[in-house]
Amino acid sequence: MKRFRMAVRPPSPAPSAPSRVAVVGAGMVGLSTAWFLQQRGVGVTVYDREGVAAGSSWGNAGWLTPGLATPLPEPAVLTYGVRAVLSPSSPVYVPPSADPKLLRFLAGFARNSTASQWLRSMRALVPINSLALPSFDTLAEGGVEARTLEAKSFIAAYRTAAERKVLLEELEQIHSAGQTMEFDVLDGNEAREVEPSLSDEIGAAIRLHGQRYIDPGHYVHALADAVRARGGVIHEGTEVTEVRDEAAGVTVVVGGGDGECFDAVVLGTGAWLGRLARKFGVRSLVQAGRGYSFSVLVEHVPSGPVYFPAQRVACTPLGDRLRVAGMMEFRKPEAPLDARRVHAIAEAARPLLRGADLDARQDEWVGSRPCTTDGLPLIGATRSPRVFAAGGHGMWGITLGPATGRLLAETIVTGERPVQLAPFDPLR
């Protein structure tokens, strides 16, 4: 029997809802918001200072791991000590010449790196985490032509069982916050049976279940194609210099021009969020937590992501290569790539991977994750009810981008804030 699929026109927005919205930022968060606005019948125009996926969306690990989407400020961060974070080879690096703004951010970050605050923030993330993978499924059902890949294995690997206790305790804390994660505890030999790319240095591991991953650059470009196919306009290489809330609407100014007027504007500019959002009452500091990555050939391409938590190195199979990512470098987002950081990641991974040609690196990259002092994103209306913020996701912008777009589109069109967004008020 033949089946016919009828094209369904997106519903028209309610009479009081905006009909034209500008989105500033063409990463996962901005484009997801644009797509879900279109799903509700809203016309969208997207602006990006460089291009689609040009920021932190392109070269990251591409993990879709809501089970591990936790607040970045945590007690373990404070154990590094000043000497460690000043070392170029440390997984967390702060330049000695930190400016006053960065020092303020780090002071706030430290204040939030307590067990009690971590638990409060974790409980705030659980509801939006639960929407993460279903939101990717909605994108797929709506015609976004890029797959999410099931992690047939997802291994967190350690040298010793003592090192592994840190993640086991965190998984217990995640569970106590109301979020579940299925996992197996393995010894080194069991881990190598699952993932032969692990070296003999690995003596303990945890295998996580129910997670996925993507090639983030490919996925975000497919999302942009879907937005264009629905009639959306994307202006690449176009820097928005000002947003003005005026009587007739919200004017988006590019360069020194007069600008274009919209019913509402979404600011999804990642580590640059504060530049446009500050005048609308968003006072939370958004600091670039820069991550690095590169790709290498490997004798046995893993069947899913491999994580070395003690070294904070994330590995993702992409085609016939392995993307190796890591580092949390608190510097200005415009700073050039620092080769010392790439070298540090390679040297940390070298003894733990078998058959990886870490000296023949390609696609060396640095991108700026937008981090907040409390580890929670900034999502929702600003002081202007027509200007919305969408950023500050830290390491979880890829995982939570579609869920953010889905919830924010609902807010913009209906005027009602979903309960999942209550903890992420941009004016907090």
C-alpha positions in Angstrom: 0.0 0.0 0.0 1.4 3.4 -0.9 1.7 6.1 1.7 1.4 9.7 0.9 2.9 12.5 3.1 1.1 15.8 2.9 3.1 19.0 3.3 2.0 20.8 6.5 2.2 24.6 6.5 3.6 25.9 9.9 0.8 27.5 11.9 0.4 31.3 11.8 1.5 33.0 15.0 -1.1 34.3 17.3 -2.3 37.9 16.6 -0.2 39.3 19.5 2.9 37.3 18.6 5.8 38.7 16.6 5.7 37.9 12.9 9.3 38.9 12.1 12.2 38.1 14.4 15.9 38.7 14.0 18.4 36.2 15.5 21.9 37.4 16.0 24.3 34.4 15.9 24.4 31.5 13.6 25.6 28.8 15.9 23.6 25.8 17.3 21.6 28.0 19.8 20.8 30.8 17.4 19.8 28.6 14.4 17.8 26.2 16.7 15.8 29.2 17.9 15.3 30.4 14.3 14.0 26.9 13.3 11.6 26.6 16.2 10.3 30.1 15.6 9.6 29.1 12.0 7.9 26.0 13.3 5.4 28.4 15.0 4.9 30.5 11.8 7.4 33.3 12.5 9.6 34.7 9.8 13.3 34.9 10.7 16.4 36.7 9.6 19.7 35.5 11.1 22.9 37.6 11.3 26.4 36.3 12.1 29.7 38.3 12.2 31.5 35.4 10.5 29.3 32.6 9.2 27.3 29.5 10.1 29.0 27.5 12.8 32.0 29.8 12.8 32.1 30.1 16.6 32.2 27.4 19.2 29.8 25.2 17.2 32.3 23.9 14.6 35.2 22.1 16.2 33.9 20.9 19.6 33.5 17.3 20.5 29.9 17.1 19.3 28.6 15.1 22.3 24.9 15.0 22.9 25.2 14.0 26.5 22.4 15.4 28.6 23.3 12.8 31.2 26.5 14.6 31.8 25.3 18.2 31.2 26.4 19.5 34.6 27.3 23.0 36.0 30.9 23.9 35.2 31.7 25.5 38.6 32.4 22.5 40.8 34.4 21.8 44.0 37.0 19.9 41.9 37.9 23.0 40.0 39.2 24.7 43.2 41.6 21.7 43.8 43.7 22.7 40.8 45.3 25.5 42.7 46.9 28.7 41.4 50.1 27.1 40.2 48.1 24.5 38.1 45.9 27.0 36.3 48.9 29.1 35.4 50.6 26.2 33.6 50.1 26.1 29.8 49.7 22.4 30.0 47.0 22.4 32.6 43.5 21.4 31.5 42.2 24.6 33.0 44.4 27.6 32.1 44.3 31.2 33.1 46.9 33.6 31.6 49.1 35.4 34.3 48.1 38.7 32.7 44.3 38.3 33.4 42.4 41.6 33.1 40.0 43.0 35.8 36.9 41.6 34.0 38.4 38.1 33.9 39.4 38.4 37.6 35.9 39.3 38.5 34.6 36.4 36.5 37.0 34.0 38.2 36.1 35.3 41.7 32.4 34.7 40.9 33.2 31.3 39.5 35.1 30.3 42.6 32.2 31.4 44.9 29.9 29.1 42.9 32.3 26.1 43.0 30.8 24.6 46.2 29.0 21.4 46.7 25.7 23.1 47.7 25.7 25.5 44.8 26.6 22.8 42.4 23.6 20.7 43.5 21.2 23.7 43.2 22.5 24.4 39.7 22.3 20.7 38.7 18.6 20.6 39.8 18.0 23.7 37.6 19.5 21.9 34.6 17.6 18.6 34.9 14.3 19.7 33.3 16.0 21.2 30.2 18.4 18.3 30.0 15.4 16.0 29.7 14.3 17.8 26.6 17.7 17.7 24.9 17.5 14.5 22.8 13.7 14.8 22.1 14.4 18.3 20.6 17.0 16.8 18.2 14.3 14.2 17.3 11.9 17.0 16.5 14.4 18.7 14.2 14.9 15.4 12.4 11.2 14.9 12.0 10.9 18.4 10.7 13.3 17.9 7.9 16.8 18.7 9.2 18.9 16.5 7.0 21.7 15.5 9.5 21.7 12.5 11.7 22.4 12.2 15.4 24.6 9.1 16.0 23.9 6.6 18.7 27.0 6.1 20.9 27.3 2.3 20.6 29.9 2.6 23.3 30.7 5.7 25.4 33.7 5.1 27.5 35.1 7.2 30.3 38.6 5.7 30.9 41.1 6.0 33.7 44.5 4.7 34.7 43.3 3.6 38.1 40.1 2.7 40.0 40.9 5.5 42.5 40.8 8.1 39.7 37.4 6.7 38.6 35.8 7.4 42.0 35.5 11.1 41.1 33.0 10.4 38.2 31.2 7.6 40.2 30.6 10.2 43.0 29.4 12.7 40.4 27.0 10.2 38.9 25.6 9.7 42.4 25.2 13.4 42.8 23.5 13.7 39.4 21.1 11.0 40.4 20.3 12.7 43.7 19.5 15.9 41.7 16.8 13.9 39.8 18.6 12.9 36.6 19.3 9.3 35.7 22.2 7.8 33.8 22.7 4.1 33.1 26.3 2.9 33.2 28.6 -0.1 33.7 31.7 -0.2 35.7 34.6 -1.9 33.9 38.2 -2.9 34.5 40.9 -2.2 32.0 40.6 -5.4 30.1 36.9 -5.2 29.9 37.2 -1.6 28.6 39.7 -2.7 25.8 37.3 -5.5 24.8 34.7 -2.8 24.2 37.1 -0.2 22.8 40.4 -1.6 21.4 41.8 1.9 20.9 42.4 2.2 24.6 46.1 1.5 25.6 47.3 -0.8 28.3 47.7 2.2 30.6 43.9 2.1 31.1 43.0 0.2 34.3 39.5 1.3 35.0 36.5 2.7 33.1 32.8 3.5 33.0 30.6 2.7 30.0 27.7 5.2 29.7 24.4 4.3 28.0 21.8 6.3 26.1 24.0 9.1 24.8 24.6 10.3 21.2 27.0 12.4 19.2 27.2 14.4 16.0 29.7 16.1 13.6 28.8 19.5 14.9 30.0 21.6 11.9 28.1 19.4 9.5 25.0 19.4 11.7 24.8 23.1 12.2 25.2 23.7 8.4 22.3 21.3 7.8 20.3 23.2 10.3 21.1 26.4 8.5 20.0 24.8 5.2 16.7 23.9 6.8 16.1 27.4 8.0 16.8 28.7 4.5 14.5 26.1 2.9 11.7 27.5 5.0 12.2 31.0 3.8 14.6 32.2 6.4 17.4 34.6 5.5 20.9 34.2 6.9 23.4 37.1 6.5 27.0 35.8 7.0 30.0 38.0 7.4 27.6 40.7 8.9 28.3 42.1 12.3 25.5 43.6 14.2 26.8 46.7 15.9 23.7 47.9 17.8 20.2 46.8 18.7 17.7 49.6 19.5 14.3 49.1 21.1 12.2 51.8 19.6 8.5 52.6 19.3 8.0 50.9 16.0 10.0 47.8 16.9 13.5 46.6 17.5 16.1 47.9 15.1 19.1 45.8 14.2 22.0 48.0 13.0 24.7 46.6 10.8 27.8 48.8 10.5 26.8 52.5 10.4 23.6 52.0 8.5 20.0 52.9 9.5 19.2 49.3 10.4 16.2 47.0 9.8 13.2 46.9 12.1 11.8 43.6 13.6 9.1 42.7 16.1 11.7 41.0 18.3 15.4 40.1 18.5 17.2 37.1 19.9 20.8 37.6 21.0 22.6 34.3 20.5 26.2 35.6 20.2 28.0 33.2 22.5 31.0 34.6 24.2 30.2 38.0 22.8 26.7 38.1 24.4 27.4 40.9 26.8 28.3 43.4 24.0 24.7 43.7 22.8 22.8 42.4 25.9 24.3 44.7 28.6 22.2 47.7 27.6 19.1 45.6 28.1 19.9 44.8 31.7 22.0 41.6 31.3 24.7 42.1 33.9 25.9 38.5 34.2 29.5 38.1 33.0 29.9 35.8 30.0 33.5 34.7 29.7 35.1 32.8 26.9 36.2 29.4 28.1 38.2 28.4 25.0 38.4 24.8 23.9 40.9 23.3 21.4 40.6 20.4 19.1 42.3 18.6 16.2 41.8 15.4 14.2 44.1 12.4 13.7 44.1 9.1 12.0 43.7 6.1 14.3 44.2 2.4 13.6 40.9 1.5 15.2 38.2 4.1 14.9 36.2 4.0 18.2 32.5 3.0 17.9 31.6 6.0 20.1 33.1 8.8 22.1 36.0 8.1 24.4 36.6 10.4 27.4 39.7 10.7 29.6 38.2 12.7 32.6 41.4 13.0 34.6 43.1 14.7 31.6 39.8 16.4 30.5 40.4 15.1 26.9 37.4 14.2 24.8 37.6 12.0 21.6 34.9 11.7 19.0 34.9 9.4 15.9 34.1 11.5 12.8 34.3 9.4 9.6 37.7 7.8 9.4 39.4 10.2 11.8 39.3 10.9 15.5 38.6 14.4 16.8 40.6 15.0 20.0 39.4 18.0 22.1 40.1 19.5 25.4 41.2 22.5 27.5 39.3 25.3 29.3 41.3 28.4 28.6 40.0 31.6 30.1 41.1 34.3 27.6 39.6 36.8 25.3 37.6 35.1 22.5 39.5 36.9 19.8 42.9 35.7 21.0 44.8 33.6 18.4 45.2 29.8 18.7 48.0 28.9 21.1 49.9 25.9 19.8 51.0 25.1 23.4 47.5 24.1 24.2 47.2 21.8 21.2 50.5 20.2 22.2 49.3 19.7 25.8 46.2 17.9 24.7 48.2 15.6 22.3 50.7 14.8 25.1 47.9 14.1 27.6 46.2 11.7 25.2 49.3 10.0 23.8 49.9 7.3 26.5 46.2 6.5 26.7 45.3 5.9 23.0 46.6 3.0 20.9 47.4 3.5 17.3 46.6 7.3 17.1 49.0 9.3 15.0 49.0 12.4 17.3 52.0 14.0 15.4 50.1 14.2 12.1 47.4 16.5 13.3 44.9 18.2 11.1 42.0 20.7 11.6 43.7 22.4 14.6 41.0 24.7 16.0 40.1 26.9 18.9 36.6 28.0 19.8 35.1 30.1 22.7 32.5 28.5 24.9 30.3 31.1 26.6 30.7 30.5 30.4 28.8 32.1 33.3 29.9 32.3 36.9 27.1 30.0 38.1 27.3 27.6 35.3 23.7 28.2 34.1 22.8 29.7 30.7 21.0 33.0 30.1 17.7 32.3 28.3 14.7 34.5 28.1 13.5 38.1 28.0 15.7 41.0 29.0 14.7 44.3 30.4 13.0 44.8 27.0 10.2 42.4 26.4 11.1 42.4 22.7 14.8 41.5 23.2 15.8 38.0 24.3 19.0 36.4 25.4 20.1 32.9 24.5 23.6 32.0 25.6 26.0 31.2 28.4 25.7 27.4 28.0 29.4 26.7 28.7 30.3 23.3 27.3 26.7 22.3 26.7 25.6 24.6 23.8 25.5 21.7 21.3 23.6 19.4 23.7 21.1 22.0 24.8 20.9 24.2 21.8 17.7 22.7 20.3 16.0 22.5 23.7 16.9 26.1 24.2 15.5 27.1 20.8 12.3 25.1 21.4 11.6 26.7 24.8 12.6 30.2 23.8 10.4 30.1 20.6 7.5 29.2 22.9 8.3 32.1 25.1 8.5 34.6 22.2 5.4 33.5 20.5 3.1 32.9 23.5 4.4 35.4 25.9 4.5 32.7 28.5 7.8 31.5 30.0 8.0 27.7 30.2 8.9 26.4 33.7 12.1 24.9 32.4 13.5 28.3 31.7 12.7 29.8 35.2 16.3 29.3 36.6 17.9 30.9 33.5 16.5 34.4 33.8 19.0 36.7 32.0 18.4 39.4 34.5 19.3 37.3 37.6 
